[in-house]
Amino acid sequence: MFKHCVIVFLVSMVPLIELRGAIPYGVVYDLPLWLTYIIAIAGNMLPVPIIYLFARRVLLWGKDKKLIGRFFTFCLEKGEKAGRKLQAKAGRGLYWALLLFVGIPLPGTGAWTGTLAASLLDMDFKKSVLACIGGVLLAGIIMGALSLLGVSVFGG
């Protein structure tokens, strides 16, 4: 059981997969849903302050480097595009939009992308982290329900 808890924690930290992959993993391996949820939330939120505070600086530094430039440029463009799209649609409700962006479990709409977008938009650190926490909690609830439904329909 401990091994699966560690895997849930580590998978939830991986960009693009995050808790969208970690919670189904925990459910399939018969971890209690409440435990899987808590571990996945913790793992998904751990990188958020680091991403907010340092991602922009690192990406700007690396975008013109030979080996990493293309990837760093891709990350910057994805974050900026997501930020502009979020800002255009949300207007004054930007933090609620950020929460929903992070919380709806679709590919590319997790805590990593949301935090990067918040950083690139110079949103307030505390409010951005709170919006990401809310979004991660929402995504965890949705993924927990879908995972239980999938196991009950398709077997485990």
Accessible surface in RSA format (square Angstrom, percent):
REM  Atomic radii and reference values for relative SASA: ProtOr
REM  Chains: A
REM  Algorithm: Lee & Richards
REM  Probe-radius: 1.40
REM  Slices: 20
REM RES _ NUM      All-atoms   Total-Side   Main-Chain    Non-polar    All polar
REM                ABS   REL    ABS   REL    ABS   REL    ABS   REL    ABS   REL
RES MET A   1   139.69  72.3  97.75  64.7  41.94  99.9  70.00  59.5  69.69  92.3
RES PHE A   2   162.80  81.5 155.00  96.0   7.80  20.3 158.15  95.9   4.66  13.3
RES LYS A   3   134.90  65.8 128.52  78.9   6.38  15.2  78.00  70.2  56.90  60.6
RES HIS A   4    34.91  19.1  34.91  24.3   0.00   0.0  15.28  15.7  19.62  22.8
RES CYS A   5    16.19  12.2  15.40  17.2   0.79   1.9   9.36  23.7   6.83   7.4
RES VAL A   6    56.41  37.1  54.08  49.0   2.34   5.6  56.41  49.0   0.00   0.0
RES ILE A   7    53.23  30.3  52.62  39.2   0.61   1.5  53.23  38.3   0.00   0.0
RES VAL A   8     0.00   0.0   0.00   0.0   0.00   0.0   0.00   0.0   0.00   0.0
RES PHE A   9    63.69  31.9  63.69  39.4   0.00   0.0  63.69  38.6   0.00   0.0
RES LEU A  10    98.20  54.7  95.95  68.6   2.25   5.7  96.04  67.4   2.16   5.8
RES VAL A  11    37.32  24.6  37.07  33.6   0.25   0.6  37.30  32.4   0.02   0.0
RES SER A  12     0.00   0.0   0.00   0.0   0.00   0.0   0.00   0.0   0.00   0.0
RES MET A  13    53.41  27.7  50.06  33.1   3.35   8.0  49.75  42.3   3.66   4.8
RES VAL A  14    60.11  39.6  58.43  52.9   1.68   4.1  60.11  52.2   0.00   0.0
RES PRO A  15    62.69  45.7  57.08  52.0   5.61  20.4  57.08  47.1   5.61  34.9
RES LEU A  16   113.94  63.5  95.73  68.5  18.22  45.8  99.09  69.6  14.85  40.0
RES ILE A  17    82.13  46.7  78.11  58.2   4.02   9.7  82.13  59.1   0.00   0.0
RES GLU A  18     3.21   1.8   3.21   2.4   0.00   0.0   0.90   1.7   2.31   1.9
RES LEU A  19     0.05   0.0   0.05   0.0   0.00   0.0   0.05   0.0   0.00   0.0
RES ARG A  20    31.87  13.4  23.42  11.9   8.45  20.1  22.62  30.9   9.24   5.6
RES GLY A  21    24.49  30.2   0.00   N/A  24.49  30.2  17.96  49.3   6.53  14.6
RES ALA A  22     0.00   0.0   0.00   0.0   0.00   0.0   0.00   0.0   0.00   0.0
RES ILE A  23     0.04   0.0   0.04   0.0   0.00   0.0   0.04   0.0   0.00   0.0
RES PRO A  24    35.84  26.1  35.25  32.1   0.60   2.2  35.84  29.6   0.00   0.0
RES TYR A  25    48.76  22.8  42.29  24.1   6.47  16.8  42.92  32.3   5.84   7.2
RES GLY A  26     0.00   0.0   0.00   N/A   0.00   0.0   0.00   0.0   0.00   0.0
RES VAL A  27    11.83   7.8   5.68   5.1   6.15  14.8   6.83   5.9   4.99  13.5
RES VAL A  28    79.77  52.5  67.97  61.5  11.81  28.5  68.51  59.5  11.26  30.5
RES TYR A  29   108.48  50.6  92.33  52.5  16.15  42.0  49.07  36.9  59.42  73.2
RES ASP A  30   131.38  92.0 103.21 102.7  28.17  66.6  34.03  80.1  97.35  97.1
RES LEU A  31    11.08   6.2   3.12   2.2   7.96  20.0   3.24   2.3   7.84  21.1
RES PRO A  32    51.23  37.3  38.99  35.5  12.24  44.5  51.20  42.3   0.03   0.2
RES LEU A  33    58.46  32.6  50.84  36.4   7.63  19.2  50.92  35.8   7.54  20.3
RES TRP A  34   164.55  66.0 156.19  75.6   8.36  19.6 145.06  77.3  19.49  31.6
RES LEU A  35    31.05  17.3  31.05  22.2   0.00   0.0  31.05  21.8   0.00   0.0
RES THR A  36     0.00   0.0   0.00   0.0   0.00   0.0   0.00   0.0   0.00   0.0
RES TYR A  37    48.94  22.8  48.94  27.8   0.00   0.0  45.11  33.9   3.83   4.7
RES ILE A  38    99.52  56.6  96.66  72.0   2.87   6.9  98.48  70.9   1.04   2.8
RES ILE A  39    28.98  16.5  27.05  20.1   1.94   4.7  28.98  20.9   0.00   0.0
RES ALA A  40     0.00   0.0   0.00   0.0   0.00   0.0   0.00   0.0   0.00   0.0
RES ILE A  41    23.63  13.4  23.63  17.6   0.00   0.0  23.63  17.0   0.00   0.0
RES ALA A  42    51.03  46.9  38.60  59.6  12.43  28.3  47.31  66.6   3.72   9.8
RES GLY A  43     0.00   0.0   0.00   N/A   0.00   0.0   0.00   0.0   0.00   0.0
RES ASN A  44     0.37   0.3   0.19   0.2   0.18   0.4   0.00   0.0   0.37   0.4
RES MET A  45    26.21  13.6  23.54  15.6   2.67   6.4  23.81  20.2   2.40   3.2
RES LEU A  46    96.81  53.9  86.82  62.1   9.99  25.1  93.07  65.4   3.74  10.1
RES PRO A  47    11.13   8.1   9.79   8.9   1.34   4.9  11.13   9.2   0.00   0.0
RES VAL A  48     0.70   0.5   0.70   0.6   0.00   0.0   0.70   0.6   0.00   0.0
RES PRO A  49    48.26  35.2  48.26  44.0   0.00   0.0  48.26  39.8   0.00   0.0
RES ILE A  50   104.06  59.2 103.65  77.2   0.41   1.0 103.80  74.7   0.26   0.7
RES ILE A  51    12.13   6.9   9.77   7.3   2.36   5.7  12.13   8.7   0.00   0.0
RES TYR A  52    32.15  15.0  26.63  15.1   5.52  14.4  14.87  11.2  17.28  21.3
RES LEU A  53    83.00  46.2  74.85  53.6   8.15  20.5  76.93  54.0   6.07  16.3
RES PHE A  54    99.54  49.8  99.51  61.6   0.04   0.1  99.54  60.4   0.00   0.0
RES ALA A  55    19.53  18.0  11.89  18.3   7.64  17.4  19.26  27.1   0.27   0.7
RES ARG A  56    70.37  29.5  69.90  35.6   0.47   1.1  21.15  28.9  49.22  29.8
RES ARG A  57   158.76  66.7 151.01  77.0   7.75  18.5  62.81  85.8  95.95  58.2
RES VAL A  58    72.93  48.0  70.90  64.2   2.02   4.9  72.93  63.4   0.00   0.0
RES LEU A  59    16.65   9.3  16.65  11.9   0.00   0.0  16.65  11.7   0.00   0.0
RES LEU A  60    82.10  45.7  71.77  51.3  10.33  26.0  72.07  50.6  10.03  27.0
RES TRP A  61   144.50  58.0 132.25  64.0  12.25  28.8 121.72  64.9  22.78  37.0
RES GLY A  62     0.00   0.0   0.00   N/A   0.00   0.0   0.00   0.0   0.00   0.0
RES LYS A  63    98.28  47.9  87.04  53.4  11.24  26.8  41.24  37.1  57.04  60.8
RES ASP A  64   114.45  80.2  80.13  79.8  34.32  81.1  41.15  96.9  73.30  73.1
RES LYS A  65    79.43  38.7  72.63  44.6   6.80  16.2  48.21  43.4  31.22  33.3
RES LYS A  66   198.25  96.7 159.87  98.1  38.39  91.4 113.10 101.8  85.15  90.7
RES LEU A  67   168.72  94.0 134.66  96.3  34.06  85.6 136.93  96.2  31.79  85.5
RES ILE A  68    58.17  33.1  57.20  42.6   0.97   2.3  58.17  41.9   0.00   0.0
RES GLY A  69     6.24   7.7   0.00   N/A   6.24   7.7   6.24  17.1   0.00   0.0
RES ARG A  70   218.95  91.9 207.15 105.6  11.79  28.1  87.40 119.4 131.55  79.7
RES PHE A  71   126.91  63.5 120.09  74.4   6.81  17.7 124.93  75.7   1.97   5.6
RES PHE A  72    29.02  14.5  29.02  18.0   0.00   0.0  29.02  17.6   0.00   0.0
RES THR A  73    44.66  31.8  44.66  45.3   0.00   0.0  37.22  50.0   7.43  11.2
RES PHE A  74   113.14  56.6 111.32  68.9   1.82   4.7 113.03  68.5   0.10   0.3
RES CYS A  75    24.34  18.4  22.15  24.7   2.19   5.1   5.08  12.9  19.26  20.8
RES LEU A  76     8.36   4.7   8.36   6.0   0.00   0.0   8.36   5.9   0.00   0.0
RES GLU A  77   102.99  59.1  99.56  75.3   3.43   8.2  40.29  77.9  62.70  51.2
RES LYS A  78    73.04  35.6  67.17  41.2   5.87  14.0  34.41  31.0  38.63  41.2
RES GLY A  79     0.00   0.0   0.00   N/A   0.00   0.0   0.00   0.0   0.00   0.0
RES GLU A  80    68.28  39.2  64.91  49.1   3.37   8.0  16.29  31.5  51.99  42.5
RES LYS A  81   133.27  65.0 132.13  81.1   1.14   2.7  75.31  67.8  57.96  61.7
RES ALA A  82    12.94  11.9   7.31  11.3   5.62  12.8  11.75  16.5   1.19   3.1
RES GLY A  83     0.25   0.3   0.00   N/A   0.25   0.3   0.25   0.7   0.00   0.0
RES ARG A  84   143.49  60.2 139.13  70.9   4.37  10.4  70.47  96.3  73.02  44.3
RES LYS A  85   120.85  59.0 113.78  69.8   7.07  16.8  66.20  59.6  54.65  58.2
RES LEU A  86    16.21   9.0  13.52   9.7   2.69   6.8  15.81  11.1   0.40   1.1
RES GLN A  87    84.45  47.2  80.24  58.6   4.21  10.0  21.80  46.4  62.65  47.5
RES ALA A  88    89.95  82.7  48.76  75.2  41.19  93.7  61.83  87.1  28.12  74.5
RES LYS A  89   165.40  80.7 127.22  78.1  38.18  90.9  90.97  81.9  74.43  79.3
RES ALA A  90    24.13  22.2   0.35   0.5  23.78  54.1   8.92  12.6  15.21  40.3
RES GLY A  91    48.45  59.8   0.00   N/A  48.45  59.8  38.17 104.8  10.28  23.0
RES ARG A  92   242.80 101.9 206.04 105.0  36.77  87.5  91.36 124.9 151.44  91.8
RES GLY A  93    30.58  37.7   0.00   N/A  30.58  37.7  24.72  67.8   5.86  13.1
RES LEU A  94    20.42  11.4  20.42  14.6   0.00   0.0  20.42  14.3   0.00   0.0
RES TYR A  95    65.53  30.6  63.19  36.0   2.34   6.1  52.14  39.2  13.39  16.5
RES TRP A  96   180.04  72.3 178.89  86.6   1.16   2.7 149.91  79.9  30.13  48.9
RES ALA A  97    20.26  18.6  13.27  20.5   6.99  15.9  18.28  25.7   1.98   5.3
RES LEU A  98     0.00   0.0   0.00   0.0   0.00   0.0   0.00   0.0   0.00   0.0
RES LEU A  99    34.17  19.0  34.17  24.4   0.00   0.0  34.17  24.0   0.00   0.0
RES LEU A 100    93.81  52.2  93.74  67.1   0.07   0.2  93.74  65.8   0.07   0.2
RES PHE A 101    42.60  21.3  32.79  20.3   9.81  25.5  41.48  25.1   1.13   3.2
RES VAL A 102     0.30   0.2   0.30   0.3   0.00   0.0   0.30   0.3   0.00   0.0
RES GLY A 103     0.00   0.0   0.00   N/A   0.00   0.0   0.00   0.0   0.00   0.0
RES ILE A 104    72.44  41.2  72.44  54.0   0.00   0.0  72.44  52.2   0.00   0.0
RES PRO A 105    28.24  20.6   9.09   8.3  19.15  69.6   9.09   7.5  19.15 119.0
RES LEU A 106   100.45  55.9  99.97  71.5   0.48   1.2 100.37  70.5   0.08   0.2
RES PRO A 107   125.27  91.3 102.89  93.8  22.37  81.3 107.98  89.2  17.29 107.4
RES GLY A 108    10.20  12.6   0.00   N/A  10.20  12.6   4.90  13.5   5.30  11.9
RES THR A 109    23.08  16.4  22.64  23.0   0.44   1.0  22.64  30.4   0.44   0.7
RES GLY A 110     3.97   4.9   0.00   N/A   3.97   4.9   1.19   3.3   2.79   6.2
RES ALA A 111     0.18   0.2   0.11   0.2   0.07   0.2   0.11   0.2   0.07   0.2
RES TRP A 112    75.10  30.1  73.41  35.5   1.69   4.0  73.82  39.4   1.28   2.1
RES THR A 113    12.50   8.9   9.44   9.6   3.06   7.3   4.42   5.9   8.08  12.2
RES GLY A 114     0.00   0.0   0.00   N/A   0.00   0.0   0.00   0.0   0.00   0.0
RES THR A 115     1.39   1.0   1.34   1.4   0.05   0.1   1.39   1.9   0.00   0.0
RES LEU A 116    18.34  10.2  18.34  13.1   0.00   0.0  18.34  12.9   0.00   0.0
RES ALA A 117     0.10   0.1   0.10   0.2   0.00   0.0   0.10   0.1   0.00   0.0
RES ALA A 118     0.08   0.1   0.00   0.0   0.08   0.2   0.02   0.0   0.07   0.2
RES SER A 119     5.35   4.5   3.65   4.9   1.70   3.9   0.88   1.9   4.48   6.3
RES LEU A 120    29.66  16.5   8.51   6.1  21.15  53.2   8.56   6.0  21.10  56.8
RES LEU A 121    40.19  22.4  18.86  13.5  21.33  53.6  22.62  15.9  17.57  47.3
RES ASP A 122   106.07  74.3  78.85  78.5  27.22  64.4  30.08  70.8  76.00  75.8
RES MET A 123     9.54   4.9   3.27   2.2   6.26  14.9   7.92   6.7   1.61   2.1
RES ASP A 124    71.68  50.2  59.23  59.0  12.44  29.4  25.84  60.8  45.84  45.7
RES PHE A 125    78.61  39.3  75.52  46.8   3.09   8.1  75.52  45.8   3.09   8.9
RES LYS A 126   145.26  70.9 142.39  87.4   2.87   6.8  87.24  78.5  58.02  61.8
RES LYS A 127   114.76  56.0 111.96  68.7   2.80   6.7  59.13  53.2  55.63  59.3
RES SER A 128     1.30   1.1   1.19   1.6   0.11   0.3   1.30   2.8   0.00   0.0
RES VAL A 129    21.98  14.5  21.78  19.7   0.20   0.5  21.98  19.1   0.00   0.0
RES LEU A 130   101.40  56.5  93.75  67.1   7.64  19.2  94.22  66.2   7.18  19.3
RES ALA A 131     6.88   6.3   2.41   3.7   4.46  10.2   6.17   8.7   0.71   1.9
RES CYS A 132     0.43   0.3   0.43   0.5   0.00   0.0   0.00   0.0   0.43   0.5
RES ILE A 133    60.81  34.6  60.74  45.3   0.07   0.2  60.81  43.8   0.00   0.0
RES GLY A 134    18.29  22.6   0.00   N/A  18.29  22.6  14.53  39.9   3.76   8.4
RES GLY A 135     0.00   0.0   0.00   N/A   0.00   0.0   0.00   0.0   0.00   0.0
RES VAL A 136     0.86   0.6   0.64   0.6   0.22   0.5   0.86   0.8   0.00   0.0
RES LEU A 137    69.35  38.6  69.35  49.6   0.00   0.0  69.35  48.7   0.00   0.0
RES LEU A 138    53.12  29.6  50.99  36.5   2.13   5.4  52.63  37.0   0.49   1.3
RES ALA A 139     0.30   0.3   0.30   0.5   0.00   0.0   0.30   0.4   0.00   0.0
RES GLY A 140     0.21   0.3   0.00   N/A   0.21   0.3   0.00   0.0   0.21   0.5
RES ILE A 141   108.77  61.9 102.09  76.1   6.68  16.1 107.18  77.2   1.59   4.3
RES ILE A 142    49.05  27.9  45.87  34.2   3.17   7.6  48.94  35.2   0.10   0.3
RES MET A 143    24.31  12.6  24.31  16.1   0.00   0.0  20.59  17.5   3.73   4.9
RES GLY A 144     2.75   3.4   0.00   N/A   2.75   3.4   2.75   7.6   0.00   0.0
RES ALA A 145    60.55  55.7  47.73  73.7  12.82  29.2  54.05  76.1   6.49  17.2
RES LEU A 146    94.05  52.4  86.96  62.2   7.09  17.8  87.25  61.3   6.80  18.3
RES SER A 147    11.32   9.6   1.13   1.5  10.19  23.5  10.27  21.9   1.05   1.5
RES LEU A 148    86.25  48.0  82.33  58.9   3.92   9.9  82.65  58.0   3.61   9.7
RES LEU A 149   105.13  58.6 100.72  72.1   4.42  11.1 104.52  73.4   0.61   1.6
RES GLY A 150    24.01  29.6   0.00   N/A  24.01  29.6  22.82  62.6   1.19   2.7
RES VAL A 151    46.15  30.4  42.60  38.6   3.56   8.6  43.67  37.9   2.48   6.7
RES SER A 152    88.97  75.2  50.84  67.9  38.13  87.8  51.59 109.9  37.38  52.4
RES VAL A 153    95.22  62.7  63.38  57.4  31.84  76.7  68.67  59.7  26.55  72.0
RES PHE A 154   175.48  87.8 140.53  87.0  34.95  90.9 146.91  89.1  28.57  81.8
RES GLY A 155    49.24  60.7   0.00   N/A  49.24  60.7  33.88  93.0  15.35  34.4
RES GLY A 156    92.08 113.5   0.00   N/A  92.08 113.5  34.42  94.4  57.66 129.1
END  Absolute sums over single chains surface
CHAIN  1 A     8916.9       7644.2       1272.7       6566.2       2350.7
END  Absolute sums over all chains
TOTAL          8916.9       7644.2       1272.7       6566.2       2350.7
